């Protein structure tokens, strides 16, 4: 390149305690080239930004058709330097000058890609805040996220079903110890908290029902309200939500911790199927535990209602049992119980799937644990609502 074509000043040797960073802006006709040398680290970023501002890159961008940022002379790069390089490339791109990195070493390229992937553009967020376009974009992203999650969940269900079928064909591969362990933790140890909550909820429903029906002189019908509502909705819904918050999050945390420590990769290396070892025992344990917990929850709701009926309505315990027996039909019990397998499968699958999505950081683990609880509760409520409307519509 001749001296006449190098129209921009070259800056080198910025003050540094390590290797000195340097930048040189050169106009090569149709190509605007920014040559980067030395160390671009957090110690040097402030000085480099001042130099780049002095080069007036936004004005130089109008004199070329494309831009190149030459990293062949770069010695050291950290996240601060990578952020600044990406910011410079974005500046040219926003000014209508297509730009690219050249002479990039593989480690530097990986760091540049990671920084770009995890660096949202705050300017774009501020400009679009509150605009109709932003609302539409957010709705579109949410819809795509729901579609992607649904597809992943159905695919995971297919994979787990295949593993269960393989276990049925080869029963010696079934992890009985793991199944019993998760059955104890998800079922037996959840009994106290679920029982306590259901007693309290049954008592509250009975008390509120009696207060409202008192205006019509029909306090006794509060027993019917508690009995039918507990068996059809309250027992299964409370149990599923508690299990989602307790066991679903535990599944995600356990599998996610193994993913962080690369134990799952080690299992695959040894020829151990993680689905058969980690997922199938949890799914089957919850499939057994949730119906049993729901049955106990139903009984506790009725017990809580009975306590309030005896204390507030001056109803004899035997009268409460007789009236409850008259109001309950077998179909009310089975309407609640038929929802439990779907709720158990949903909670277990979502918990395990989110655990397998965890990457190698505590932040990722916390995010996916929260996501597992929220998604599990959301899916459980949606399933309960769909079943309740459908069964009521067909007269069950």
C-alpha positions as CSV (number, residue, x, y, z in Angstrom):
1,X,0.0,0.0,0.0
2,X,1.4,3.4,-0.9
3,X,1.8,6.2,1.5
4,X,-0.7,8.4,-0.4
5,X,-3.5,5.8,0.1
6,X,-2.9,5.5,3.8
7,X,-4.9,8.6,4.7
8,X,-5.5,7.8,8.4
9,X,-3.3,8.1,11.4
10,X,-1.7,5.0,12.9
11,X,-1.7,4.8,16.7
12,X,0.5,2.3,18.5
13,X,2.1,1.8,21.9
14,X,-0.7,2.8,24.3
15,X,0.5,2.9,27.9
16,X,0.3,-0.6,29.4
17,X,1.8,-2.7,32.1
18,X,1.9,-5.7,29.6
19,X,2.1,-5.8,25.9
20,X,1.1,-2.5,24.2
21,X,-2.2,-2.5,22.2
22,X,-2.2,-0.8,18.8
23,X,-4.7,0.2,16.1
24,X,-4.2,1.4,12.6
25,X,-6.9,2.6,10.2
26,X,-6.1,2.3,6.5
27,X,-8.1,3.1,3.4
28,X,-7.5,0.7,0.6
29,X,-9.9,2.0,-1.9
30,X,-13.1,0.0,-1.6
31,X,-11.9,-1.6,1.7
32,X,-11.6,0.1,5.0
33,X,-9.2,-1.9,7.1
34,X,-8.7,-1.6,10.9
35,X,-5.5,-3.4,11.9
36,X,-5.4,-4.5,15.6
37,X,-2.2,-5.4,17.3
38,X,-0.9,-6.1,20.8
39,X,-3.1,-6.9,23.9
40,X,-6.7,-5.9,23.9
41,X,-7.6,-6.5,27.6
42,X,-9.7,-4.9,30.3
43,X,-6.7,-2.8,31.4
44,X,-6.4,-1.2,28.0
45,X,-10.0,-0.8,27.0
46,X,-10.4,2.8,28.2
47,X,-7.3,4.0,26.3
48,X,-8.3,2.0,23.2
49,X,-11.7,3.6,23.2
50,X,-10.2,7.1,23.3
51,X,-8.0,6.2,20.3
52,X,-10.9,4.7,18.3
53,X,-12.9,7.9,19.0
54,X,-10.0,10.0,17.7
55,X,-10.0,7.9,14.5
56,X,-13.6,9.0,13.8
57,X,-14.6,5.6,12.5
58,X,-18.1,6.7,11.7
59,X,-16.8,9.3,9.1
60,X,-14.3,6.9,7.6
61,X,-17.0,4.3,7.1
62,X,-18.6,6.4,4.4
63,X,-15.5,6.3,2.2
64,X,-15.5,2.5,1.5
65,X,-17.8,-0.3,0.4
66,X,-16.8,-2.9,3.0
67,X,-14.8,-3.0,6.2
68,X,-12.2,-5.5,7.6
69,X,-10.9,-5.8,11.1
70,X,-7.6,-7.5,10.9
71,X,-6.7,-9.5,14.0
72,X,-3.6,-11.2,12.7
73,X,-1.4,-9.1,14.9
74,X,-3.5,-9.6,18.1
75,X,-1.5,-11.2,20.9
76,X,-4.0,-11.3,23.8
77,X,-7.8,-10.8,24.0
78,X,-10.3,-11.0,26.9
79,X,-14.0,-10.4,27.1
80,X,-13.6,-6.6,27.4
81,X,-11.5,-6.5,24.3
82,X,-13.9,-8.8,22.4
83,X,-16.8,-6.6,23.4
84,X,-15.0,-3.6,22.0
85,X,-14.2,-5.3,18.7
86,X,-17.8,-6.5,18.3
87,X,-19.0,-3.0,19.1
88,X,-16.7,-1.5,16.4
89,X,-17.9,-4.1,13.8
90,X,-21.5,-3.3,14.8
91,X,-20.9,0.4,14.4
92,X,-19.7,0.0,10.8
93,X,-22.6,-2.4,10.1
94,X,-25.1,0.1,11.4
95,X,-23.6,2.8,9.2
96,X,-24.2,0.6,6.1
97,X,-20.6,-0.7,5.8
98,X,-20.5,-4.5,5.8
99,X,-17.6,-5.6,8.0
100,X,-15.9,-8.8,8.9
101,X,-13.0,-10.1,11.0
102,X,-9.9,-11.4,9.2
103,X,-6.8,-13.2,10.4
104,X,-8.7,-14.5,13.5
105,X,-7.0,-17.2,15.6
106,X,-9.4,-19.9,16.7
107,X,-9.4,-19.0,20.5
108,X,-10.0,-15.4,19.6
109,X,-12.9,-16.4,17.3
110,X,-14.5,-18.5,20.0
111,X,-14.4,-15.6,22.5
112,X,-15.7,-13.1,20.0
113,X,-18.7,-15.4,19.2
114,X,-19.5,-16.1,22.9
115,X,-19.3,-12.4,23.8
116,X,-21.6,-11.5,20.8
117,X,-24.0,-14.3,21.8
118,X,-24.4,-13.0,25.4
119,X,-24.3,-9.3,24.7
120,X,-27.7,-7.8,24.0
121,X,-27.8,-4.4,22.3
122,X,-29.1,-2.0,24.9
123,X,-29.6,0.8,22.3
124,X,-32.0,-1.4,20.4
125,X,-33.9,-2.3,23.6
126,X,-34.2,1.4,24.6
127,X,-35.3,2.5,21.1
128,X,-38.0,-0.2,20.8
129,X,-39.4,0.0,24.4
130,X,-43.1,0.6,24.4
131,X,-43.6,0.6,20.6
132,X,-46.2,-1.6,19.0
133,X,-43.4,-3.3,17.0
134,X,-41.8,-4.3,20.3
135,X,-45.0,-5.8,21.6
136,X,-45.6,-7.8,18.4
137,X,-41.9,-8.9,18.5
138,X,-42.3,-10.1,22.1
139,X,-45.5,-12.0,21.3
140,X,-43.8,-13.6,18.4
141,X,-40.8,-14.7,20.5
142,X,-43.1,-16.0,23.2
143,X,-45.1,-18.0,20.7
144,X,-41.9,-19.4,19.2
145,X,-40.6,-20.3,22.7
146,X,-43.9,-22.1,23.5
147,X,-43.7,-24.0,20.2
148,X,-40.1,-24.9,20.8
149,X,-40.8,-26.1,24.4
150,X,-43.8,-28.1,23.2
151,X,-41.8,-29.8,20.5
152,X,-38.9,-30.6,22.9
153,X,-41.3,-32.0,25.5
154,X,-43.0,-34.2,23.0
155,X,-39.7,-35.4,21.6
156,X,-38.4,-36.1,25.1
157,X,-41.6,-38.0,25.9
158,X,-41.0,-40.2,22.9
159,X,-37.4,-40.9,24.0
160,X,-38.4,-41.7,27.5
161,X,-41.2,-44.0,26.3
162,X,-38.7,-45.8,24.2
163,X,-36.4,-46.3,27.2
164,X,-39.4,-47.6,29.3
165,X,-40.3,-50.0,26.5
166,X,-36.6,-51.2,26.3
167,X,-36.7,-51.7,30.1
168,X,-39.9,-53.8,29.8
169,X,-38.2,-56.0,27.2
170,X,-35.0,-56.2,29.3
171,X,-36.2,-56.0,32.9
172,X,-32.8,-56.6,34.4
173,X,-31.8,-53.1,33.3
174,X,-34.5,-51.5,35.5
175,X,-32.9,-49.5,38.4
176,X,-35.0,-50.7,41.3
177,X,-32.8,-49.1,43.9
178,X,-33.1,-45.7,42.2
179,X,-36.9,-46.2,41.8
180,X,-37.4,-46.9,45.5
181,X,-35.2,-44.0,46.5
182,X,-37.2,-41.5,44.4
183,X,-40.5,-43.0,45.5
184,X,-39.5,-42.3,49.1
185,X,-38.3,-38.8,48.4
186,X,-41.2,-37.8,46.1
187,X,-43.9,-39.7,47.9
188,X,-43.3,-40.6,51.5
189,X,-41.4,-37.5,52.6
190,X,-44.0,-35.3,50.9
191,X,-46.9,-36.7,53.0
192,X,-46.5,-34.3,56.0
193,X,-46.5,-31.0,54.1
194,X,-49.3,-32.1,51.7
195,X,-51.4,-33.4,54.5
196,X,-51.1,-30.1,56.5
197,X,-51.8,-27.9,53.5
198,X,-54.9,-29.9,52.5
199,X,-56.3,-29.9,56.0
200,X,-56.0,-26.1,56.1
201,X,-57.5,-25.7,52.6
202,X,-60.4,-28.0,53.4
203,X,-61.1,-26.0,56.5
204,X,-60.9,-22.7,54.6
205,X,-63.3,-23.9,51.9
206,X,-65.7,-25.2,54.5
207,X,-65.6,-22.0,56.5
208,X,-66.1,-19.7,53.5
209,X,-68.8,-21.9,52.0
210,X,-70.7,-21.9,55.3
211,X,-70.4,-18.1,55.6
212,X,-71.7,-17.5,52.1
213,X,-74.5,-20.1,52.3
214,X,-75.7,-18.7,55.6
215,X,-77.5,-15.9,53.9
216,X,-79.8,-18.5,52.3
217,X,-80.1,-20.7,55.3
218,X,-78.3,-23.5,53.6
219,X,-75.1,-23.9,55.7
220,X,-75.5,-27.7,55.6
221,X,-74.8,-27.6,51.9
222,X,-71.3,-26.5,52.6
223,X,-70.5,-30.1,53.2
224,X,-71.5,-31.0,49.6
225,X,-69.3,-28.1,48.4
226,X,-66.3,-29.3,50.3
227,X,-66.8,-33.0,49.4
228,X,-67.2,-32.6,45.7
229,X,-64.7,-29.8,45.2
230,X,-62.0,-31.7,47.2
231,X,-62.3,-34.9,45.2
232,X,-62.7,-33.3,41.8
233,X,-60.3,-30.4,41.9
234,X,-58.6,-29.3,45.1
235,X,-56.9,-32.5,46.2
236,X,-55.2,-33.2,42.8
237,X,-54.4,-29.6,42.1
238,X,-52.8,-28.9,45.4
239,X,-50.9,-32.1,45.4
240,X,-49.6,-31.6,41.8
241,X,-48.5,-28.0,42.6
242,X,-46.7,-29.1,45.7
243,X,-45.0,-32.0,44.0
244,X,-44.0,-29.7,41.1
245,X,-42.4,-27.2,43.5
246,X,-40.8,-29.9,45.6
247,X,-39.9,-32.9,43.4
248,X,-39.8,-31.3,40.0
249,X,-37.2,-28.7,41.2
250,X,-35.3,-31.5,42.9
251,X,-35.1,-33.5,39.6
252,X,-33.8,-30.5,37.7
253,X,-31.2,-29.6,40.4
254,X,-30.0,-33.2,40.7
255,X,-29.6,-33.8,37.0
256,X,-28.4,-30.3,36.3
257,X,-25.6,-30.7,38.9
258,X,-24.5,-33.9,37.2
259,X,-24.6,-32.1,33.9
260,X,-22.4,-29.3,35.3
261,X,-19.8,-31.8,36.6
262,X,-19.9,-33.6,33.2
263,X,-21.0,-36.8,34.9
264,X,-23.7,-37.4,32.2
265,X,-21.0,-37.2,29.5
266,X,-19.0,-39.7,31.5
267,X,-22.0,-42.0,31.6
268,X,-22.4,-41.9,27.9
269,X,-18.6,-42.6,27.5
270,X,-19.0,-45.7,29.6
271,X,-22.0,-46.9,27.5
272,X,-24.6,-46.1,30.2
273,X,-27.9,-44.6,28.9
274,X,-28.7,-41.5,31.0
275,X,-32.4,-41.8,30.2
276,X,-32.6,-45.4,31.6
277,X,-30.5,-44.5,34.6
278,X,-31.7,-41.0,35.6
279,X,-35.0,-40.2,33.9
280,X,-37.0,-43.5,33.8
281,X,-36.8,-44.2,37.6
282,X,-37.9,-40.6,38.4
283,X,-40.8,-40.8,35.9
284,X,-42.1,-44.1,37.2
285,X,-41.6,-43.1,40.9
286,X,-43.7,-40.0,40.4
287,X,-46.2,-42.0,38.4
288,X,-46.8,-44.2,41.4
289,X,-46.4,-41.5,44.1
290,X,-48.7,-38.8,42.8
291,X,-52.0,-40.9,42.8
292,X,-51.3,-42.1,46.3
293,X,-50.5,-38.5,47.5
294,X,-53.7,-37.3,45.8
295,X,-55.8,-39.9,47.7
296,X,-54.3,-38.8,51.0
297,X,-54.8,-35.1,50.0
298,X,-58.5,-35.8,49.3
299,X,-58.9,-37.4,52.7
300,X,-57.1,-34.5,54.4
301,X,-59.4,-32.0,52.7
302,X,-62.4,-33.8,53.9
303,X,-60.9,-34.0,57.4
304,X,-60.3,-30.2,57.4
305,X,-63.8,-29.6,56.3
306,X,-65.1,-31.9,59.0
307,X,-63.2,-30.1,61.8
308,X,-64.7,-26.8,60.8
309,X,-68.2,-28.3,60.4
310,X,-68.0,-29.7,64.0
311,X,-66.6,-26.5,65.5
312,X,-68.5,-23.8,63.5
313,X,-71.8,-25.5,62.4
314,X,-72.3,-27.5,65.6
315,X,-72.6,-30.6,63.4
316,X,-72.1,-34.0,64.9
317,X,-69.2,-35.9,63.3
318,X,-71.6,-38.8,62.4
319,X,-74.0,-36.3,60.7
320,X,-71.1,-34.8,58.7
321,X,-70.0,-38.3,57.5
322,X,-73.6,-39.2,56.5
323,X,-74.2,-36.0,54.6
324,X,-70.8,-36.3,52.9
325,X,-71.5,-39.9,51.9
326,X,-74.9,-38.8,50.4
327,X,-73.2,-36.0,48.3
328,X,-70.3,-38.0,47.0
329,X,-70.5,-40.3,44.0
330,X,-67.8,-42.6,42.7
331,X,-67.5,-40.5,39.6
332,X,-66.3,-37.5,41.6
333,X,-63.4,-39.5,43.0
334,X,-62.4,-40.9,39.7
335,X,-62.5,-37.5,38.0
336,X,-59.8,-36.3,40.3
337,X,-57.7,-39.5,40.2
338,X,-57.8,-39.7,36.4
339,X,-55.8,-36.5,36.2
340,X,-52.9,-37.7,38.4
341,X,-51.0,-39.8,35.8
342,X,-50.9,-37.0,33.3
343,X,-49.8,-34.5,36.0
344,X,-47.1,-36.9,37.2
345,X,-45.7,-37.5,33.7
346,X,-45.7,-33.8,33.0
347,X,-43.9,-32.8,36.2
348,X,-41.3,-35.5,35.9
349,X,-40.6,-34.9,32.2
350,X,-40.3,-31.2,32.6
351,X,-38.1,-31.5,35.6
352,X,-35.7,-33.9,33.9
353,X,-35.7,-32.1,30.6
354,X,-34.8,-28.8,32.2
355,X,-32.0,-30.5,34.2
356,X,-30.5,-31.9,30.9
357,X,-30.5,-28.3,29.5
358,X,-28.3,-27.0,32.3
359,X,-24.9,-25.7,31.1
360,X,-21.7,-25.3,33.2
361,X,-22.6,-22.5,35.5
362,X,-24.6,-22.0,38.7
363,X,-26.6,-19.2,37.0
364,X,-27.8,-21.7,34.4
365,X,-28.7,-24.2,37.1
366,X,-30.8,-21.6,39.0
367,X,-32.5,-20.5,35.8
368,X,-33.6,-24.0,34.8
369,X,-34.7,-24.9,38.3
370,X,-37.0,-21.9,38.3
371,X,-38.1,-22.6,34.7
372,X,-39.0,-26.2,35.7
373,X,-41.2,-25.2,38.6
374,X,-43.0,-22.5,36.6
375,X,-43.5,-24.7,33.5
376,X,-44.7,-27.6,35.6
377,X,-47.3,-25.6,37.5
378,X,-48.5,-24.0,34.3
379,X,-48.9,-27.3,32.5
380,X,-50.6,-28.9,35.5
381,X,-53.1,-26.1,35.7
382,X,-53.8,-26.1,32.0
383,X,-54.4,-29.9,32.1
384,X,-56.7,-29.6,35.1
385,X,-58.7,-26.8,33.4
386,X,-59.1,-28.8,30.2
387,X,-60.2,-31.9,32.0
388,X,-62.6,-30.1,34.2
389,X,-64.3,-28.3,31.3
390,X,-64.4,-31.5,29.2
391,X,-65.7,-33.8,31.9
392,X,-68.3,-31.3,33.0
393,X,-69.4,-30.8,29.4
394,X,-70.0,-34.6,28.9
395,X,-71.9,-34.8,32.2
396,X,-69.3,-36.6,34.4
